[in-house]
């Protein structure tokens, strides 16, 4: 019995479990394994920086269309030093997912804009796309490129700067998952099928129009993530939660991360006040079933301080959140201070007099996979 006698679905299932070195060997066995091996080997690629191995990969993709047509996902850290890049992108006719990152200096912005303009000419049609440090400049080509990919269902657009450039209105009607800066929300008022949204806050004040624009998504949006990545003291996402609860009444999953809220508290705010503000804000989401709080160092700091001074009636943050949110079924918090990998998930007990059920989980990708949180179990 040879490979030709196997059921057609069996060989791909087997090859998915092989690493790249074994796949390269499989490609040399026979014509049948060569075709499927190449499909698995080149399905997802990372082009990070100019080096001999990267140059060799790009040379292959630029010359062998049989291989380049099998690429479905590309993580590309843009560099003007990468050889054959324009030819390679033209050959990726089956590309479905593109993660485009830019870590170059501002002086190279024009080259990046030219590259994005050239991408508009190619025939691939994306379903998933992310842009990192691409929209911090005035770049009309980005809007043109996105408007071409009308089948796009998953879009992330974020920067490491604190004042990213808002996008103009984009006609992306099939869009389901969106990860953008809060100031760009009005660009997606015509995308009426978005069910999962994560918004990033920077140092710039949040305009009322951006919060009001969320109301266009009220009928479909069920997962909401809030992030703030800046060292500049500003109003926190907590300040906007109550407004969001008013315009987004159907939220069932809420995630929150704020890398500055702890230092704000540490510099003089009351830790209990911060906790109470969060509890009060999320209590306004009347259909909330899952809440994930990625950063809660000040909870541990506050409780430790209260214990050290002999305070009585120290609140239990998890129980306080459940008491404030009758609809809540699951709560996830870091298991210990500054933990990014271990979490505790709490669920309600059968009786109010019994402690909450809790289980420990270890997941280094929980923030990255914010849009895959299951709220039906």
N, C-alpha and C positions, 0 to 999 in steps of 0.2 A: 504494500500500500504506500503510495507516494503522496506528495503534497497536493497533486492534482485531484486526488480522490477524497480529500477532506471537504466537509461542508463549507461553503463559501464564507460563512460567518465565524468559523472556528479559528482560522489562521490569524485574522486581526485580533481576536480575543486573546490568543496566545502571545502574540508579539507585544501587546500592550504592557506585559509584565517584564519585558527585557530592558536593560539599560542601553545607553547609546553605543557602548563598545560591542555588546552582543548583537545589537541590531545591525551594526556595520558588518559584522561577520556573516549574519543571516543573508544580507544583500548579495553575498558572493556565492551562495549555495546553488541557486538555479533561477530561472526567469520568474517563476511564480513568487518565490520568497523575495526576490530582488524588488519586484514591484511593490508588494505590501510592506516590505522592510523599509524601503525609501519613504513610503507614505507615513509610517510611524516615526522614522528618524528625523524627517524634515517638517513634520506637522507643526511643531512649535519651536521657534528659534529665538535666541537672544543675541543681539549685536550691541556690545557694550562699549568697546573702545578699539581704536586701531592697534592691531598686533598681527603677527604672522598668521595665526590660526583664523582670525577674523577676516583678514585679507584673502586667505584661501577659500573660506566659505563664500564670501561675496563674489569671488572669481567664478566659482562653480555655479552659483545662482545666476550670474550674468550670462553664462555660456550654455548652460544645460536647461532648457525650458521644461524638459520632462520632470526635472527635480523641482525647479522653482514653482511650477504650477501646483505642487503638492503642499506648499506652505499655507497653513490656515491661520497661524498666529505668529506675530512678530513683535518682540520687545526691542525697540530701537532707541539707543541713546545717540541723538544726532551729533555728528561731528563733520565739519567740512573736510577733515582728513581721511574720511572713509572712502576707499576707492570703489569705482563701479556702482555707486549707490543708486544713481538715476536709472541705470540699465536694470539693476536688480528690481527696483520697485515697479518698473514697467512689466517685468516678467512675472510678478506675483499675481497672476490672474485669479487665483482661488482664495486670496486673502480675505479673512472674515473678521479678524481681531488685530488691531494695531495700537500698541502703547508707544507713544512718541514722547521722548524726554529731551530736554535741552539743558545742559549744564555748562554751556559756553558763556563767554563774557558778552556784555551788551553790545560790544563792537561787532559781533558776528550775527546780530539780529537780521541784517539784510540778507545774508546767505541763507538763514533759516526761512525767512519769508519767501525767498526765491525757490527753496526746496518745496515748501508747502504749495506754492503756485504750480510747480511741476506735477505734484501729486494729483492735482485736479484733472490732469489729462489722462490718467490711467484708468483701466477698465475694472479694477476690483471694486466690490461693493461691500462695505463694512457693516457688521451687525454690533460689534463692540469696539469702542474707541476711547482712549484716554490721552490727554494732553497735559504734560507737566512742564511748567515754566515756558510755555509757548504763548499763552495769552496775556502775559504781563507786559507785552509791547502792543503798540497799535498795529494790528495785523489783519487787514481785510481779507487776506488769503485764507485765514482760518475759517471765517464765516462762509466763504465761497466753498471751501473744501467740505465743511459739514453739511451745507445745503445740498450738495450733490448726493450724499449718502442718505437717501430718503428711507432706506430700510433699517437705519440705525436704531437699535433697541436699548443699548447701554452706553452711556457717555459720562466720562469723568473729565473735568477741566479744572485744574488747580495749579497753584504756584507757590513758591517758597517766599515770595514777596508779600508785603502786608497790604498793598493796594493794587490788586489785579484790575485789568481793564474789563469793564462790562462788555458782554457780547450783544450784538444787535439781534432783533427778532429772527428766530430760525424756524423754518417750516418742517419740523421733525415729528410728524404726527404719530408714527408707531412707537416712539420712545417710551420705554417702560421703567428704566432705572437711570437716575441722574445724580451726579456728584459734582457740585459746582460751588462757587462763591456766592454768598447771599445776594450780592449786588447784580448777579447775572440772572436771577430768577425771572425777571420780566421778559427775558429773551425767549422763554419757553411757554408763553401764555397760550399758544396754539397747540401745544403737545398735551392733549386731553386724556392720554392713557397712562400717564406716569403713576406708578403705584409705590415706588421706592425712591426716596430723595434724601441725600445728605448735603447739607449746606455748611460752608466754611465761613467763619467770621474772621475778619482781619482787624487792623487798627482803625480803618475808616468808619465813621458813624453809619449806622444802618438806616437807610431812608425808609419812611413809612410806605412808600410805593412798593418796595421790595417785599415787605411783609404782606401788604394787601394783594400783591400778585400771587401769593401762595393760595389765595382763595380760589383761583382758577383751577386748582388741582383738588379741591375739597371732595369731589365725588369719587375720585379714584385713589388718592394717596392713603396708604395704610402703614407704611414704614417711614419714619422720619429720624434722621441722624443729625446731630449738631456738633460741630467741631470749631475750636478756636486755636489757631497756631500763630501766636505773636507774643513778643516780649513787651509790647507797649500796653500800658494800662488803659483799658477801655471798658465800656459796659460789657457784661458777659452774656453769653447766650441765655442764661437763666432770666435775664431782664426781659427777654423777648418771648419766653415760653408761654406766658399767659396770653399774649396776643396771638401766638400761633395756635394755641388750643381753641381760641375763638374762631379762627378762620379755617381750621383743619379739624373738624369734629370727629372724623372717622379713623384717627390714628390708633393703631393697635400695638405697634412696636415703636419704642422711643429709645435711641442711644445717645449718649452725651460724652464728650471729651473736651476738656478745657485746660490747656497747659499753663494758663496764667492765673486761674482762679485760686489756686493754692497760695501763690505768692501774694496775691491781693489780700487774702485772709491773714497770711503770716505777717504782713506789714501793718496790721492794725485792726482788721475786721474781725468780728466774732465768728468762731467756727460754727457754733450752734446757730447763729443767724444765717450763715450760708446754707447749712443743712435745712433749716426751716424754710428758707426761700425756695430751695429746690423742691421740697415736699409740697409746699403750697402751690407751686407752679404746675407740677405734674398732676396734682389732684384735679386740675381743670380739664384734663383729657379723660372724659367720662367713659370712653370705650377702651382704654389702655389695658392690654393684656400682658405685655412684656416690657420691662425697663432695664436697660443695661447702662451702668454708670462706670465708664472706663477709668476715671481718675477720681479717687476719693481719699487721697492722702490726708487731707485735713480732717476727715472723719476720725481716722485713727489718732491723729495728733491731738484733736480736741478731746476725745474720750480718755486718752492717756493722761492729759493734763488734768481733767476733772477728777480722775481717780487719784492722781498724785496729791491733790489738795484736799482729798477726803470728801468730795461732793457726794450728796445723796441724790437718789432718783435720776441716775444717769440714763439718758434715753437710749433705746435700741434703734439705730437708724433704719434697719431693715423692717422692724415691726412698725415703726412710724410711717414708713412709705406704704406698707400694706394697709394700715389703718386709714390713711388718707385717700387711698385709691381702691374702692370696693371692687372694681372690675379687674384689678391686677391679679394675674395668675403666677407670674414668674418674675423674679428680680435677680440680677447678676451684678456682683461687686467684686473688686480685686480681693484676693484672699489675705493679702498683707500689704503694708505700705510699699508704694513704688513698684508693685508687681505688674508685669506686662504679660505674664504667661499663665499664672494660676488665678483662678476665680472661684468664688462661692456662688452657687445658684440656690436661691431660696424659693420655696413654694409654701402655700398656706397649709396649716394643720387642720385636722377635722374639727378642732375646738379652739376657740380664742384663748382658752386657758393653757393650751399646750404650746410648747415652743415651735417655731417655724421649722419645717423640714429643710435640710440643706445637704447639698452634695458638692464635692470639690471637682473642678474640671481644670484640665491643663490644655491650653490652646494658644499658641503663639500668633495665630492668624485671626483671632476673633474680631479685632478692629478692622482688619482688611476685608473680612467676609461679613461686614455689617449687613449687607443686603441679602444674605442667605439665612438669616436667623429665622427659625421655624416658630411660628406662633400658633400652630394648630394642635400641637401635642399637649 
